[in-house]
Structures are given as C-alpha cells and as structure tokens.
Amino acid sequence: MKKREKRDWTRLAELAFGILATEAIVFAVLIYALKEPNRLESAQSEILTTQLDDAMTLYAENCTVCHGMAGEGIGSTPSLDNEGLRTMDYNELLKVINRGRYDTAMPAWNKSDGGTLSD
C-alpha cells in the first residue's frame, strides 16, 4: 500500500506542477499580448526615423546641388514643392528619378541607367 500511496503523491505533485506551469505560460502570454502594441509602435517609429535619416542623407548628398536644401529649386531647376510633383503618380516619379529627364538638367540616378544609385 505504501508504494501505491507514493505513486499517488507523485502523480498529484506532477499534476500540480503541470497546472502551475500552464498558468505561468498563460500569464506570460497575456503580459506579452498587452505590451505588443507599444512594442510595435516603438519599432515602427524607430524604423521610420532610420529611413528618414537615410533619405535626408541621400537627398543632401545628391539633390541639394540643383534643388536646394529645402527643395526650393536653384536657378532654372524647379522647386520640388509644386502641384505637378504632388499629384504625380509614384511610378512616374520613380521613373524620372531613375532615368532622368531628356533635354533637361535632371540626370539619371539609377545605376542601370548610368547613374550612381541602386534601387
């Protein structure tokens, strides 16, 4: 009978441990789920900041000579703050940057079109 009692206590201890472990996992998942929206927002903000820094560096290194630091345009080079560019289709704008504009001072920037920048 002692052997059977010992098995019963062992089984009861295993069951109690299993229930506690399951509760701990559920609690941890709940805490993670509650913190996830803040973590996502923080990560997206950090990525956006990094991308904006990279974009500003690219602009400063390659575009300011003609378009000015604030995009105001220099000499005969047009301002970047104009209705035509604001309403231009994304793909069309990308094509202009990649390939340049024929018979203007706008050079091709994409390597495949003779420029210095990759996609």
MOPAC internal coordinates of N, CA, C and O (Angstrom, degrees):
PM7 1SCF
backbone

  N    0.0000 0     0.00 0     0.00 0    0    0    0
  C    1.4327 1     0.00 0     0.00 0    1    0    0
  C    1.5316 1   111.92 1     0.00 0    2    1    0
  O    1.2310 1   119.45 1   147.98 1    3    2    1
  N    1.3197 1   118.65 1   -32.02 1    3    2    1
  C    1.4659 1   121.66 1  -179.60 1    5    3    2
  C    1.5282 1   110.97 1   -64.20 1    6    5    3
  O    1.2310 1   120.68 1   140.46 1    7    6    5
  N    1.3213 1   116.31 1   -39.54 1    7    6    5
  C    1.4524 1   120.29 1   179.74 1    9    7    6
  C    1.5324 1   110.81 1   -61.67 1   10    9    7
  O    1.2310 1   121.36 1   137.88 1   11   10    9
  N    1.3127 1   115.00 1   -42.12 1   11   10    9
  C    1.4619 1   120.18 1   179.73 1   13   11   10
  C    1.5337 1   110.39 1   -66.84 1   14   13   11
  O    1.2310 1   119.46 1   139.25 1   15   14   13
  N    1.3104 1   118.63 1   -40.75 1   15   14   13
  C    1.4713 1   122.50 1   177.90 1   17   15   14
  C    1.5257 1   110.28 1   -61.30 1   18   17   15
  O    1.2310 1   120.86 1   138.69 1   19   18   17
  N    1.3356 1   115.96 1   -41.31 1   19   18   17
  C    1.4617 1   120.68 1  -179.70 1   21   19   18
  C    1.5338 1   109.90 1   -64.55 1   22   21   19
  O    1.2310 1   120.39 1   138.56 1   23   22   21
  N    1.3265 1   116.85 1   -41.44 1   23   22   21
  C    1.4651 1   120.48 1   177.29 1   25   23   22
  C    1.5234 1   110.76 1   -63.57 1   26   25   23
  O    1.2310 1   119.92 1   140.27 1   27   26   25
  N    1.3100 1   117.76 1   -39.73 1   27   26   25
  C    1.4579 1   121.31 1   179.04 1   29   27   26
  C    1.5250 1   111.12 1   -63.59 1   30   29   27
  O    1.2310 1   120.33 1   137.30 1   31   30   29
  N    1.3357 1   116.97 1   -42.70 1   31   30   29
  C    1.4664 1   120.86 1   178.42 1   33   31   30
  C    1.5316 1   110.74 1   -66.99 1   34   33   31
  O    1.2310 1   120.80 1   140.55 1   35   34   33
  N    1.3096 1   116.08 1   -39.45 1   35   34   33
  C    1.4659 1   120.00 1   178.16 1   37   35   34
  C    1.5241 1   109.73 1   -63.39 1   38   37   35
  O    1.2310 1   121.00 1   134.88 1   39   38   37
  N    1.3113 1   115.70 1   -45.12 1   39   38   37
  C    1.4720 1   120.93 1   178.80 1   41   39   38
  C    1.5334 1   110.68 1   -62.04 1   42   41   39
  O    1.2310 1   120.37 1   137.73 1   43   42   41
  N    1.3136 1   116.89 1   -42.27 1   43   42   41
  C    1.4594 1   122.06 1   179.10 1   45   43   42
  C    1.5388 1   110.69 1   -64.43 1   46   45   43
  O    1.2310 1   120.56 1   139.07 1   47   46   45
  N    1.3315 1   116.54 1   -40.93 1   47   46   45
  C    1.4690 1   120.74 1   178.41 1   49   47   46
  C    1.5278 1   110.15 1   -65.48 1   50   49   47
  O    1.2310 1   120.05 1   137.73 1   51   50   49
  N    1.3344 1   117.51 1   -42.27 1   51   50   49
  C    1.4662 1   120.81 1   177.96 1   53   51   50
  C    1.5199 1   111.03 1   -62.77 1   54   53   51
  O    1.2310 1   120.61 1   138.44 1   55   54   53
  N    1.3168 1   116.43 1   -41.56 1   55   54   53
  C    1.4576 1   121.09 1   178.77 1   57   55   54
  C    1.5288 1   110.75 1   -63.52 1   58   57   55
  O    1.2310 1   120.23 1   134.87 1   59   58   57
  N    1.3274 1   117.16 1   -45.13 1   59   58   57
  C    1.4637 1   121.67 1   178.89 1   61   59   58
  C    1.5298 1   110.68 1   -62.26 1   62   61   59
  O    1.2310 1   120.95 1   136.60 1   63   62   61
  N    1.3333 1   115.79 1   -43.40 1   63   62   61
  C    1.4709 1   119.97 1   178.32 1   65   63   62
  C    1.5288 1   110.44 1   -62.65 1   66   65   63
  O    1.2310 1   119.98 1   137.75 1   67   66   65
  N    1.3203 1   117.64 1   -42.25 1   67   66   65
  C    1.4649 1   122.06 1   178.62 1   69   67   66
  C    1.5160 1   112.33 1   -61.45 1   70   69   67
  O    1.2310 1   120.82 1   137.35 1   71   70   69
  N    1.3274 1   116.04 1   -42.65 1   71   70   69
  C    1.4670 1   119.89 1   178.94 1   73   71   70
  C    1.5281 1   110.60 1   -65.88 1   74   73   71
  O    1.2310 1   120.05 1   136.25 1   75   74   73
  N    1.3324 1   117.52 1   -43.75 1   75   74   73
  C    1.4719 1   120.99 1   178.61 1   77   75   74
  C    1.5285 1   111.21 1   -62.94 1   78   77   75
  O    1.2310 1   120.64 1   138.11 1   79   78   77
  N    1.3217 1   116.38 1   -41.89 1   79   78   77
  C    1.4670 1   120.15 1   179.53 1   81   79   78
  C    1.5328 1   110.51 1   -64.12 1   82   81   79
  O    1.2310 1   120.25 1   137.73 1   83   82   81
  N    1.3174 1   117.14 1   -42.27 1   83   82   81
  C    1.4598 1   121.34 1   178.30 1   85   83   82
  C    1.5266 1   110.90 1   -63.09 1   86   85   83
  O    1.2310 1   120.22 1   136.89 1   87   86   85
  N    1.3244 1   117.18 1   -43.11 1   87   86   85
  C    1.4624 1   120.58 1   177.26 1   89   87   86
  C    1.5201 1   111.30 1   -62.62 1   90   89   87
  O    1.2310 1   120.22 1   140.56 1   91   90   89
  N    1.3244 1   117.19 1   -39.44 1   91   90   89
  C    1.4694 1   120.91 1   178.70 1   93   91   90
  C    1.5310 1   110.40 1   -63.54 1   94   93   91
  O    1.2310 1   120.32 1   138.20 1   95   94   93
  N    1.3212 1   116.99 1   -41.80 1   95   94   93
  C    1.4681 1   120.62 1   179.07 1   97   95   94
  C    1.5275 1   110.32 1   -65.41 1   98   97   95
  O    1.2310 1   120.05 1   134.96 1   99   98   97
  N    1.3125 1   117.51 1   -45.04 1   99   98   97
  C    1.4657 1   121.07 1   179.14 1  101   99   98
  C    1.5259 1   109.95 1   -61.15 1  102  101   99
  O    1.2310 1   119.93 1   136.99 1  103  102  101
  N    1.3174 1   117.74 1   -43.01 1  103  102  101
  C    1.4592 1   122.21 1   179.04 1  105  103  102
  C    1.5342 1   110.63 1   -62.69 1  106  105  103
  O    1.2310 1   120.43 1   136.66 1  107  106  105
  N    1.3325 1   116.79 1   -43.34 1  107  106  105
  C    1.4691 1   120.84 1  -179.98 1  109  107  106
  C    1.5279 1   110.77 1   -64.63 1  110  109  107
  O    1.2310 1   120.09 1   138.01 1  111  110  109
  N    1.3173 1   117.43 1   -41.99 1  111  110  109
  C    1.4649 1   120.77 1   178.83 1  113  111  110
  C    1.5273 1   110.19 1   -65.00 1  114  113  111
  O    1.2310 1   120.05 1   140.63 1  115  114  113
  N    1.3028 1   117.51 1   -39.37 1  115  114  113
  C    1.4640 1   121.29 1   178.60 1  117  115  114
  C    1.5286 1   110.65 1   -62.63 1  118  117  115
  O    1.2310 1   120.25 1   133.49 1  119  118  117
  N    1.3124 1   117.13 1   -46.51 1  119  118  117
  C    1.4710 1   120.77 1   178.58 1  121  119  118
  C    1.5293 1   110.06 1   -61.17 1  122  121  119
  O    1.2310 1   120.52 1   135.62 1  123  122  121
  N    1.3383 1   116.61 1   -44.38 1  123  122  121
  C    1.4639 1   120.79 1   178.87 1  125  123  122
  C    1.5344 1   110.47 1   -60.36 1  126  125  123
  O    1.2310 1   120.47 1   135.33 1  127  126  125
  N    1.3280 1   116.70 1   -44.67 1  127  126  125
  C    1.4657 1   120.95 1  -179.15 1  129  127  126
  C    1.5268 1   111.29 1   -62.98 1  130  129  127
  O    1.2310 1   120.07 1   143.62 1  131  130  129
  N    1.3169 1   117.47 1   -36.38 1  131  130  129
  C    1.4605 1   120.29 1   179.26 1  133  131  130
  C    1.5265 1   112.16 1   -70.75 1  134  133  131
  O    1.2310 1   120.11 1   148.34 1  135  134  133
  N    1.3223 1   117.40 1   -31.66 1  135  134  133
  C    1.4682 1   121.30 1  -178.56 1  137  135  134
  C    1.5278 1   112.67 1   -87.72 1  138  137  135
  O    1.2310 1   119.97 1   163.82 1  139  138  137
  N    1.3248 1   117.66 1   -16.18 1  139  138  137
  C    1.4639 1   121.27 1  -173.93 1  141  139  138
  C    1.5292 1   114.26 1   -58.29 1  142  141  139
  O    1.2310 1   118.32 1   134.58 1  143  142  141
  N    1.3276 1   120.81 1   -45.42 1  143  142  141
  C    1.4731 1   118.92 1  -179.77 1  145  143  142
  C    1.5361 1   112.77 1   -58.32 1  146  145  143
  O    1.2310 1   120.17 1   139.07 1  147  146  145
  N    1.3211 1   117.27 1   -40.93 1  147  146  145
  C    1.4726 1   120.17 1   178.35 1  149  147  146
  C    1.5199 1   111.22 1   -66.62 1  150  149  147
  O    1.2310 1   120.49 1   140.87 1  151  150  149
  N    1.3220 1   116.67 1   -39.13 1  151  150  149
  C    1.4589 1   120.87 1   179.04 1  153  151  150
  C    1.5264 1   110.20 1   -64.16 1  154  153  151
  O    1.2310 1   120.55 1   136.11 1  155  154  153
  N    1.3323 1   116.55 1   -43.89 1  155  154  153
  C    1.4662 1   120.61 1   178.82 1  157  155  154
  C    1.5230 1   111.45 1   -62.70 1  158  157  155
  O    1.2310 1   120.51 1   134.61 1  159  158  157
  N    1.3169 1   116.62 1   -45.39 1  159  158  157
  C    1.4597 1   120.60 1   179.84 1  161  159  158
  C    1.5273 1   111.18 1   -61.18 1  162  161  159
  O    1.2310 1   120.73 1   137.13 1  163  162  161
  N    1.3071 1   116.21 1   -42.87 1  163  162  161
  C    1.4664 1   120.92 1   178.86 1  165  163  162
  C    1.5266 1   111.16 1   -64.23 1  166  165  163
  O    1.2310 1   120.47 1   136.68 1  167  166  165
  N    1.3262 1   116.71 1   -43.32 1  167  166  165
  C    1.4693 1   120.76 1   180.00 1  169  167  166
  C    1.5222 1   110.69 1   -65.15 1  170  169  167
  O    1.2310 1   119.81 1   137.23 1  171  170  169
  N    1.3356 1   117.97 1   -42.77 1  171  170  169
  C    1.4581 1   121.02 1   179.04 1  173  171  170
  C    1.5186 1   111.31 1   -64.53 1  174  173  171
  O    1.2310 1   120.37 1   140.79 1  175  174  173
  N    1.3158 1   116.89 1   -39.21 1  175  174  173
  C    1.4552 1   120.88 1   178.12 1  177  175  174
  C    1.5277 1   110.96 1   -64.11 1  178  177  175
  O    1.2310 1   120.77 1   138.24 1  179  178  177
  N    1.3141 1   116.14 1   -41.76 1  179  178  177
  C    1.4687 1   120.96 1   178.95 1  181  179  178
  C    1.5278 1   110.88 1   -64.46 1  182  181  179
  O    1.2310 1   120.40 1   138.04 1  183  182  181
  N    1.3298 1   116.84 1   -41.96 1  183  182  181
  C    1.4683 1   120.73 1   178.86 1  185  183  182
  C    1.5174 1   110.28 1   -64.74 1  186  185  183
  O    1.2310 1   120.25 1   135.94 1  187  186  185
  N    1.3349 1   117.13 1   -44.06 1  187  186  185
  C    1.4590 1   120.83 1   179.39 1  189  187  186
  C    1.5255 1   111.09 1   -61.36 1  190  189  187
  O    1.2310 1   120.34 1   137.46 1  191  190  189
  N    1.3153 1   116.95 1   -42.54 1  191  190  189
  C    1.4672 1   121.20 1   178.45 1  193  191  190
  C    1.5246 1   110.64 1   -60.96 1  194  193  191
  O    1.2310 1   120.39 1   135.21 1  195  194  193
  N    1.3058 1   116.85 1   -44.79 1  195  194  193
  C    1.4704 1   121.28 1   179.09 1  197  195  194
  C    1.5205 1   110.69 1   -63.12 1  198  197  195
  O    1.2310 1   120.35 1   135.27 1  199  198  197
  N    1.3389 1   116.94 1   -44.73 1  199  198  197
  C    1.4628 1   120.02 1  -179.58 1  201  199  198
  C    1.5257 1   111.59 1   -65.38 1  202  201  199
  O    1.2310 1   120.34 1   140.81 1  203  202  201
  N    1.3357 1   116.95 1   -39.19 1  203  202  201
  C    1.4592 1   119.80 1   177.92 1  205  203  202
  C    1.5255 1   111.37 1   -65.55 1  206  205  203
  O    1.2310 1   120.46 1   139.64 1  207  206  205
  N    1.3276 1   116.73 1   -40.36 1  207  206  205
  C    1.4648 1   120.18 1   176.83 1  209  207  206
  C    1.5256 1   110.63 1   -60.84 1  210  209  207
  O    1.2310 1   120.88 1   135.44 1  211  210  209
  N    1.3336 1   115.93 1   -44.56 1  211  210  209
  C    1.4704 1   120.15 1   178.82 1  213  211  210
  C    1.5278 1   111.31 1   -62.93 1  214  213  211
  O    1.2310 1   120.66 1   137.23 1  215  214  213
  N    1.3372 1   116.34 1   -42.77 1  215  214  213
  C    1.4635 1   120.82 1  -179.67 1  217  215  214
  C    1.5251 1   110.94 1   -65.40 1  218  217  215
  O    1.2310 1   120.37 1   138.50 1  219  218  217
  N    1.3337 1   116.90 1   -41.50 1  219  218  217
  C    1.4704 1   119.80 1   179.54 1  221  219  218
  C    1.5285 1   110.89 1   -65.29 1  222  221  219
  O    1.2310 1   120.67 1   143.05 1  223  222  221
  N    1.3263 1   116.32 1   -36.95 1  223  222  221
  C    1.4700 1   119.97 1   177.53 1  225  223  222
  C    1.5175 1   110.56 1   -65.25 1  226  225  223
  O    1.2310 1   120.40 1   134.01 1  227  226  225
  N    1.3438 1   116.84 1   -45.99 1  227  226  225
  C    1.4649 1   120.67 1   177.76 1  229  227  226
  C    1.5350 1   110.92 1   -58.57 1  230  229  227
  O    1.2310 1   120.90 1   134.29 1  231  230  229
  N    1.3249 1   115.89 1   -45.71 1  231  230  229
  C    1.4614 1   120.41 1   179.83 1  233  231  230
  C    1.5317 1   110.19 1   -61.88 1  234  233  231
  O    1.2310 1   120.62 1   132.62 1  235  234  233
  N    1.3205 1   116.42 1   -47.38 1  235  234  233
  C    1.4735 1   120.04 1  -178.24 1  237  235  234
  C    1.5240 1   111.10 1   -61.58 1  238  237  235
  O    1.2310 1   120.15 1   141.14 1  239  238  237
  N    1.3161 1   117.31 1   -38.86 1  239  238  237
  C    1.4638 1   120.87 1  -177.30 1  241  239  238
  C    1.5249 1   113.20 1   -77.10 1  242  241  239
  O    1.2310 1   119.67 1   151.84 1  243  242  241
  N    1.3314 1   118.24 1   -28.16 1  243  242  241
  C    1.4618 1   119.50 1  -170.34 1  245  243  242
  C    1.5252 1   115.64 1  -120.70 1  246  245  243
  O    1.2310 1   119.31 1   154.26 1  247  246  245
  N    1.3055 1   118.93 1   -25.74 1  247  246  245
  C    1.4664 1   120.23 1  -169.63 1  249  247  246
  C    1.5267 1   114.51 1  -110.79 1  250  249  247
  O    1.2310 1   120.27 1   155.49 1  251  250  249
  N    1.3343 1   117.09 1   -24.51 1  251  250  249
  C    1.4669 1   119.88 1  -173.74 1  253  251  250
  C    1.5180 1   113.35 1   -64.73 1  254  253  251
  O    1.2310 1   119.92 1   153.50 1  255  254  253
  N    1.3213 1   117.76 1   -26.50 1  255  254  253
  C    1.4658 1   120.45 1  -178.54 1  257  255  254
  C    1.5292 1   110.60 1   -58.32 1  258  257  255
  O    1.2310 1   120.82 1   140.85 1  259  258  257
  N    1.3285 1   116.05 1   -39.15 1  259  258  257
  C    1.4693 1   119.53 1  -178.86 1  261  259  258
  C    1.5261 1   113.12 1  -100.95 1  262  261  259
  O    1.2310 1   120.47 1   140.30 1  263  262  261
  N    1.3186 1   116.70 1   -39.70 1  263  262  261
  C    1.4687 1   120.26 1  -172.39 1  265  263  262
  C    1.5201 1   113.77 1   -96.97 1  266  265  263
  O    1.2310 1   119.78 1   173.95 1  267  266  265
  N    1.3257 1   118.03 1    -6.05 1  267  266  265
  C    1.4584 1   121.36 1   179.62 1  269  267  266
  C    1.5201 1   112.33 1    82.60 1  270  269  267
  O    1.2310 1   120.95 1   -19.54 1  271  270  269
  N    1.3200 1   115.79 1   160.46 1  271  270  269
  C    1.4584 1   121.47 1  -176.27 1  273  271  270
  C    1.5209 1   112.02 1   -63.02 1  274  273  271
  O    1.2310 1   120.24 1   145.77 1  275  274  273
  N    1.3317 1   117.15 1   -34.23 1  275  274  273
  C    1.4621 1   120.93 1  -178.86 1  277  275  274
  C    1.5293 1   111.87 1  -103.87 1  278  277  275
  O    1.2310 1   120.36 1  -168.95 1  279  278  277
  N    1.3381 1   116.91 1    11.05 1  279  278  277
  C    1.4614 1   119.88 1   179.95 1  281  279  278
  C    1.5125 1   113.68 1    76.36 1  282  281  279
  O    1.2310 1   120.91 1  -160.92 1  283  282  281
  N    1.3371 1   115.87 1    19.08 1  283  282  281
  C    1.4689 1   120.75 1  -175.21 1  285  283  282
  C    1.5250 1   113.64 1   -77.80 1  286  285  283
  O    1.2310 1   120.18 1   168.03 1  287  286  285
  N    1.3264 1   117.27 1   -11.97 1  287  286  285
  C    1.4622 1   120.87 1  -178.26 1  289  287  286
  C    1.5117 1   110.43 1    85.70 1  290  289  287
  O    1.2310 1   120.62 1   -36.15 1  291  290  289
  N    1.3086 1   116.42 1   143.85 1  291  290  289
  C    1.4640 1   121.41 1   179.80 1  293  291  290
  C    1.5180 1   107.71 1  -127.96 1  294  293  291
  O    1.2310 1   120.55 1   -53.39 1  295  294  293
  N    1.3089 1   116.56 1   126.61 1  295  294  293
  C    1.4618 1   120.84 1  -179.80 1  297  295  294
  C    1.5203 1   110.81 1    61.50 1  298  297  295
  O    1.2310 1   120.92 1    54.23 1  299  298  297
  N    1.3365 1   115.84 1  -125.77 1  299  298  297
  C    1.4630 1   119.63 1  -177.59 1  301  299  298
  C    1.5299 1   112.31 1   -85.30 1  302  301  299
  O    1.2310 1   120.70 1   176.51 1  303  302  301
  N    1.3269 1   116.26 1    -3.49 1  303  302  301
  C    1.4705 1   119.55 1   178.49 1  305  303  302
  C    1.5222 1   108.40 1   -76.29 1  306  305  303
  O    1.2310 1   120.27 1   -50.54 1  307  306  305
  N    1.3236 1   117.09 1   129.46 1  307  306  305
  C    1.4711 1   119.19 1  -174.73 1  309  307  306
  C    1.5264 1   113.24 1   -71.90 1  310  309  307
  O    1.2310 1   122.54 1   -24.65 1  311  310  309
  N    1.3187 1   112.74 1   155.35 1  311  310  309
  C    1.4618 1   120.25 1   173.81 1  313  311  310
  C    1.5258 1   108.68 1   -67.17 1  314  313  311
  O    1.2310 1   120.56 1   -32.80 1  315  314  313
  N    1.3143 1   116.54 1   147.20 1  315  314  313
  C    1.4625 1   119.96 1   177.19 1  317  315  314
  C    1.5218 1   111.73 1   -85.14 1  318  317  315
  O    1.2310 1   120.82 1   170.18 1  319  318  317
  N    1.3308 1   116.04 1    -9.82 1  319  318  317
  C    1.4598 1   120.62 1   178.86 1  321  319  318
  C    1.5214 1   108.31 1   -97.41 1  322  321  319
  O    1.2310 1   120.82 1  -103.98 1  323  322  321
  N    1.3288 1   116.04 1    76.02 1  323  322  321
  C    1.4563 1   119.71 1   178.74 1  325  323  322
  C    1.5300 1   109.91 1  -140.44 1  326  325  323
  O    1.2310 1   121.22 1   -19.95 1  327  326  325
  N    1.2913 1   115.28 1   160.05 1  327  326  325
  C    1.4687 1   121.45 1  -174.94 1  329  327  326
  C    1.5265 1   112.00 1   -61.20 1  330  329  327
  O    1.2310 1   120.21 1   142.61 1  331  330  329
  N    1.3179 1   117.19 1   -37.39 1  331  330  329
  C    1.4652 1   120.41 1  -179.61 1  333  331  330
  C    1.5196 1   112.30 1   -59.37 1  334  333  331
  O    1.2310 1   120.50 1   135.95 1  335  334  333
  N    1.3193 1   116.65 1   -44.05 1  335  334  333
  C    1.4703 1   119.85 1   179.39 1  337  335  334
  C    1.5247 1   111.93 1   -74.50 1  338  337  335
  O    1.2310 1   120.32 1   144.72 1  339  338  337
  N    1.3367 1   116.98 1   -35.28 1  339  338  337
  C    1.4678 1   119.62 1   179.58 1  341  339  338
  C    1.5226 1   111.77 1   -64.29 1  342  341  339
  O    1.2310 1   120.28 1   146.90 1  343  342  341
  N    1.3149 1   117.08 1   -33.10 1  343  342  341
  C    1.4670 1   120.45 1  -177.22 1  345  343  342
  C    1.5222 1   113.15 1   -99.02 1  346  345  343
  O    1.2310 1   120.35 1   176.90 1  347  346  345
  N    1.3309 1   116.94 1    -3.10 1  347  346  345
  C    1.4637 1   120.26 1  -178.47 1  349  347  346
  C    1.5253 1   110.82 1   -66.89 1  350  349  347
  O    1.2310 1   121.30 1   -40.66 1  351  350  349
  N    1.3171 1   115.11 1   139.34 1  351  350  349
  C    1.4543 1   121.58 1   176.31 1  353  351  350
  C    1.5320 1   109.27 1   -60.65 1  354  353  351
  O    1.2310 1   120.72 1   -38.70 1  355  354  353
  N    1.3357 1   116.23 1   141.30 1  355  354  353
  C    1.4690 1   121.68 1  -178.22 1  357  355  354
  C    1.5280 1   111.44 1   -54.29 1  358  357  355
  O    1.2310 1   120.10 1   132.99 1  359  358  357
  N    1.3234 1   117.41 1   -47.01 1  359  358  357
  C    1.4702 1   120.58 1  -177.50 1  361  359  358
  C    1.5191 1   111.73 1   -64.59 1  362  361  359
  O    1.2310 1   120.62 1   143.52 1  363  362  361
  N    1.3262 1   116.41 1   -36.48 1  363  362  361
  C    1.4605 1   120.21 1   177.67 1  365  363  362
  C    1.5259 1   110.69 1   -66.15 1  366  365  363
  O    1.2310 1   120.34 1   136.54 1  367  366  365
  N    1.3271 1   116.95 1   -43.46 1  367  366  365
  C    1.4599 1   121.45 1   178.04 1  369  367  366
  C    1.5309 1   110.83 1   -62.72 1  370  369  367
  O    1.2310 1   120.88 1   137.54 1  371  370  369
  N    1.3170 1   115.92 1   -42.46 1  371  370  369
  C    1.4648 1   120.35 1   177.91 1  373  371  370
  C    1.5296 1   110.70 1   -61.63 1  374  373  371
  O    1.2310 1   120.62 1   140.61 1  375  374  373
  N    1.3306 1   116.42 1   -39.39 1  375  374  373
  C    1.4626 1   121.01 1   178.83 1  377  375  374
  C    1.5289 1   110.77 1   -64.17 1  378  377  375
  O    1.2310 1   120.26 1   139.32 1  379  378  377
  N    1.3310 1   117.11 1   -40.68 1  379  378  377
  C    1.4720 1   120.96 1   179.03 1  381  379  378
  C    1.5211 1   110.04 1   -63.34 1  382  381  379
  O    1.2310 1   120.43 1   135.45 1  383  382  381
  N    1.3364 1   116.78 1   -44.55 1  383  382  381
  C    1.4664 1   119.88 1  -179.95 1  385  383  382
  C    1.5230 1   110.41 1   -66.44 1  386  385  383
  O    1.2310 1   120.24 1   136.68 1  387  386  385
  N    1.3074 1   117.15 1   -43.32 1  387  386  385
  C    1.4720 1   120.79 1  -179.08 1  389  387  386
  C    1.5183 1   112.11 1   -66.47 1  390  389  387
  O    1.2310 1   119.85 1   131.85 1  391  390  389
  N    1.3291 1   117.89 1   -48.15 1  391  390  389
  C    1.4650 1   122.36 1  -170.42 1  393  391  390
  C    1.5212 1   114.67 1  -101.57 1  394  393  391
  O    1.2310 1   120.28 1   166.15 1  395  394  393
  N    1.3375 1   117.06 1   -13.85 1  395  394  393
  C    1.4542 1   119.93 1  -176.80 1  397  395  394
  C    1.5244 1   110.74 1    81.75 1  398  397  395
  O    1.2310 1   121.04 1     5.81 1  399  398  397
  N    1.3324 1   115.62 1  -174.19 1  399  398  397
  C    1.4702 1   121.06 1   177.72 1  401  399  398
  C    1.5208 1   108.09 1  -121.77 1  402  401  399
  O    1.2310 1   121.05 1   -54.43 1  403  402  401
  N    1.3005 1   115.59 1   125.57 1  403  402  401
  C    1.4622 1   121.64 1   179.35 1  405  403  402
  C    1.5176 1   110.55 1   -61.08 1  406  405  403
  O    1.2310 1   121.45 1   -44.05 1  407  406  405
  N    1.3108 1   114.83 1   135.95 1  407  406  405
  C    1.4643 1   122.81 1   174.68 1  409  407  406
  C    1.5273 1   112.91 1    65.26 1  410  409  407
  O    1.2310 1   120.61 1  -152.95 1  411  410  409
  N    1.3583 1   116.44 1    27.05 1  411  410  409
  C    1.4666 1   121.65 1   172.94 1  413  411  410
  C    1.5241 1   107.82 1  -133.75 1  414  413  411
  O    1.2310 1   120.60 1     0.31 1  415  414  413
  N    1.3147 1   116.46 1  -179.69 1  415  414  413
  C    1.4664 1   120.83 1   177.94 1  417  415  414
  C    1.5267 1   112.37 1   -82.28 1  418  417  415
  O    1.2310 1   119.92 1   176.15 1  419  418  417
  N    1.3412 1   117.77 1    -3.85 1  419  418  417
  C    1.4655 1   121.18 1  -178.00 1  421  419  418
  C    1.5303 1   109.89 1   -75.12 1  422  421  419
  O    1.2310 1   120.54 1   -69.49 1  423  422  421
  N    1.3633 1   116.58 1   110.51 1  423  422  421
  C    1.4620 1   119.20 1  -178.51 1  425  423  422
  C    1.5317 1   111.80 1   -83.17 1  426  425  423
  O    1.2310 1   121.49 1   -14.43 1  427  426  425
  N    1.3136 1   114.75 1   165.57 1  427  426  425
  C    1.4645 1   120.78 1   172.32 1  429  427  426
  C    1.5214 1   107.34 1   -78.29 1  430  429  427
  O    1.2310 1   120.32 1   -45.49 1  431  430  429
  N    1.3350 1   117.00 1   134.51 1  431  430  429
  C    1.4581 1   120.48 1  -178.92 1  433  431  430
  C    1.5281 1   112.97 1  -105.52 1  434  433  431
  O    1.2310 1   119.89 1   158.79 1  435  434  433
  N    1.3063 1   117.81 1   -21.21 1  435  434  433
  C    1.4627 1   120.13 1  -177.83 1  437  435  434
  C    1.5234 1   110.32 1   -77.26 1  438  437  435
  O    1.2310 1   120.63 1   -42.59 1  439  438  437
  N    1.3221 1   116.39 1   137.41 1  439  438  437
  C    1.4718 1   121.20 1  -179.32 1  441  439  438
  C    1.5190 1   112.03 1   -55.46 1  442  441  439
  O    1.2310 1   120.46 1   141.38 1  443  442  441
  N    1.3325 1   116.72 1   -38.62 1  443  442  441
  C    1.4672 1   119.31 1  -178.24 1  445  443  442
  C    1.5263 1   111.81 1   -67.17 1  446  445  443
  O    1.2310 1   120.00 1   163.57 1  447  446  445
  N    1.3258 1   117.61 1   -16.43 1  447  446  445
  C    1.4611 1   121.69 1   177.87 1  449  447  446
  C    1.5263 1   112.02 1  -110.31 1  450  449  447
  O    1.2310 1   120.42 1  -163.26 1  451  450  449
  N    1.3246 1   116.80 1    16.74 1  451  450  449
  C    1.4512 1   121.90 1   176.90 1  453  451  450
  C    1.5137 1   115.40 1    95.32 1  454  453  451
  O    1.2310 1   120.18 1  -175.61 1  455  454  453
  N    1.3279 1   117.26 1     4.39 1  455  454  453
  C    1.4595 1   121.00 1  -179.80 1  457  455  454
  C    1.5250 1   112.57 1   -86.98 1  458  457  455
  O    1.2310 1   121.21 1    13.25 1  459  458  457
  N    1.3174 1   115.28 1  -166.75 1  459  458  457
  C    1.4649 1   120.44 1  -176.38 1  461  459  458
  C    1.5219 1   113.27 1  -112.49 1  462  461  459
  O    1.2310 1   119.76 1   175.71 1  463  462  461
  N    1.3353 1   118.07 1    -4.29 1  463  462  461
  C    1.4695 1   120.35 1  -174.93 1  465  463  462
  C    1.5249 1   112.32 1  -110.07 1  466  465  463
  O    1.2310 1   121.10 1   -33.17 1  467  466  465
  N    1.2932 1   115.51 1   146.83 1  467  466  465
  C    1.4661 1   121.09 1   174.50 1  469  467  466
  C    1.5249 1   108.59 1   -93.52 1  470  469  467
  O    1.2310 1   121.17 1    -8.40 1  471  470  469
  N    1.3170 1   115.36 1   171.60 1  471  470  469
  C    1.4669 1   119.38 1   177.44 1  473  471  470
  C    1.5079 1   110.56 1   -58.44 1  474  473  471
  O    1.2310 1   120.10 1   180.00 1  475  474  473

